[in-house]
């Protein structure tokens, strides 16, 4: 059936449900499962907001990358608890949907399992959800949970 599964994960409840389905699919297909957490480079607005966050010093990109790593580790923990052996987790920066689709193609994933709505930005609400964009751009099947 499927030989390699990609599960983009943002830490949201829908993302967790999608991970559960991805785990079921991986176990059914005996396929390796990878998690991808994508963070976006901050905007000037977000940079100005970081100036008032005294408890989060340093470069905002570093803070966002650190948070993305924590989310990816949470995803690995969820998959291990679901019975998936040796899940792999990756963290990338860039436009979310494009980064997911490019990563899937570059790493030979033949299905993407993604949550229907996650923790997207205001831009996602105005321009469409990440899952909607991924389904339109991906060259492999996309399961939206």
N, C-alpha and C positions, 0 to 999 in steps of 0.2 A: 504494500500500500504506500506508505510514506517512508522515506529513508532518513530524513533529517528535519527536525521541527524547530521553528523559531517562535519564541513567545516574548514579544515586547512587554515590559512590565514597568509600571509607574508607581506601584504601591497602593493604588486605589482599590476599592472593594470590587469593582468590575474587573480590574486587573488580576486580583486574587482568584476570582471565579474563572477567568480565562486560563490562569495557570493550572487550576484544578483540571480543566478540560484538556489542556495540553498534556498534563501528566497522564491522564487516562489514555489519550491517543498514543503517547510515547510507549506506555506499557503494552498497549494492544498491538502496536506495530513493531515493538522491539527496536525503536528508533532513538538515536541520541536527541536530547533536548537542550537547546541553548536559550538563555534569557538575554535580552538586550534592554538596557535602560539608557534612554537618551535624555540628555539635558541640553538646553539651549543656551547659547551665549547671551548674557544679559543685555538688556536695552539700556539706553540712557536713563529712562524712568526708573528702572530697577536699580541702576547704579546710584541714583540720587536717594532712593529709599534705603540703600545699604548704609548711607552715612548716619542714619538715625538708629541703626541697630548696634548698640554698643556691645551687646553680648555676642555678636558675630563679627569679630575683627578680621581684617585681611581682604584679599581679593575675592570679589563675589563669585567669579568663575571657580575659584578653589573651593569655596563653600558649596556651590552647586554640584561640583564634581564629587565632593565628599558625601553629600546627601545621596547622589545617584549611586555611589558605591554601596552605601547602607541599604538602599532599596534593592539593589541587585543581590546583596547577601540575604536579605529577607526572602527574596524570590527563591534562592537556592534552598533555604531552610524549608520553605513551603513545599518545594518539589521533593526534597528528601523525605519529609513526613508523609508525602503521598506515595512513596515507594520508588521514586526515580533515583537510579544510581548515578552518581557522578555528574550532576547537572553542571553545565558551564555557564558562567555569567560574564557579560561584556558591558562596558560603559563607553558610550560615544557621545560626542558633542555635535550638534548640527540641527538643521530643520528636521523635526521629528519624523514625519511620514517619509520623507525622502531618505533619511538615514536608515530607517527600518527596511525599506525596499532595497536600497543599495546593499545593505549588510546581508540580507537574505540571498540576493543574487551572487554577491562576492563569495559567500561561504557555502553555496550549494544547498541551501535549505529549500525543500520542495513543498512546504506548507508553512503559513504564518497563522498563529492562533493569538487573537488580540481581543481585548475588552472593548465593548461598544462605546463606552464613555469613560474617560479617565480623569486625570487631574490636569487637563489641558489649560492653555492660557486663554486670555480674552480673545486673542486672535483666532483660536480654534472655534470659539462660539460664533464669531462673525463670519469666518471663511469655511467652516465645516469641520467636523471632528477628524481626528487623526485616523481613526479606523476607516472612516469613509474615504479619506485620501488614499490610504494604503490599498483598499480594495480596488480603487481606480487605477493605481499605478503598478501594482505587483503583477509579475508575470507568472506567479505560482498561485495555487488556491489560497484563499484567506478565509479562515473560520472566525467569524465575529461572535463573541459570547456576550 
